[in-house]
Each structure stands twice: as structure tokens, then as C-alpha cells.
Amino acid sequence: SLALVVLANLLSLSSLCREVFVEKYDPTIEDSYRKQVEIDSSQCMLEILDTAGTEQFTAMRDLYMKNGQGFLLVYSITSQSSFNDLAELREQILRVKDSDNVPIIVVGNKCDLEDERTVGKERGHSLARQWNCAFLETSAKAKLNVQE
């Protein structure tokens, strides 16, 4: 089955994890999550890895990146720092995969919080264009673009 890796600071992703990926989400006891999903009639294992404060988990993160066949790089539209972290995550993926041709989707989460937005939609689009990858914004709370 396809291994799709979701990399995000789970402060940016917690509601998405709660709403979509796991029934019980406790950020204090787990750093990664798995969910079997169907994409275009094929079974796919989503591996969700919290990138916040994982200096001690570098080897584990590299293993996720090595085994992943596609990546979702998720940031919160309300957090400039989570957006800034994406470039380093992408560089790590390209280094571990030893390739510049890795399927990546840039995902802006929490787009229901428009009045708290600090990262403009065009910045996400621009980054995705620069990296030649897809872009979308989601809201787990509003169930917007969650299944896409």
C-alpha cells in the first residue's frame, strides 16, 4: 500500500487529527498516528508525524521520510512560524529521499479562522508554485477540503 506522510507541528494540525485521523487524540502521549484510507480506489496508509520539538526523534523522522511515497506539509494559516518551518521540512525530505522529484502537497490548515489569519493564501500558493507542487487550504472544523 501507498505510504503518505503528513508532516506538521501538531499545534497546527490537532483539530485535523481529532476530526479526521484518530478518534482519541492526546498530544501529550503520542508523536505519530496512522490511518488506513482509500485514495482513488487504492489503499493508502497515512502516517502523521508531529514535527514540533522532535529534535530527539530525528532518526524516526528520517525513517518516515525514507519510507514515505508522498508528503503533505501542513501549516496553520494562523501561525507564521509553522509556515516558515515548511522549507526546512522539504529540504529534509529531499535530502533523505536523495531526489528533487518527490510528491508534495502544501496544506494550509484552519482556514475557518480567517480573522486570525497571519499567512495569506497567496503565500501558500506562491510557495507551492516555487516547489512545483499542489496547494490547498483546509478546515477540519468546517470540514473543508478534508477528504481531498
Buried (B, 14 or more C-beta within 10 A) or exposed (E): EBBBBBBBBBBBBBBBBBBBBBEEBEBEEBBBBEBEBEEEEEEBBBBBBBBBEBEEBEEEBBBBBEEBBBBBBBBBBBBEEBBEBBEEBBEBBBEBBEEEEBEBBBBBBBBBBEEEBBBEBEBBBEBBEEBEBEBBBBBBBEEBBBEE
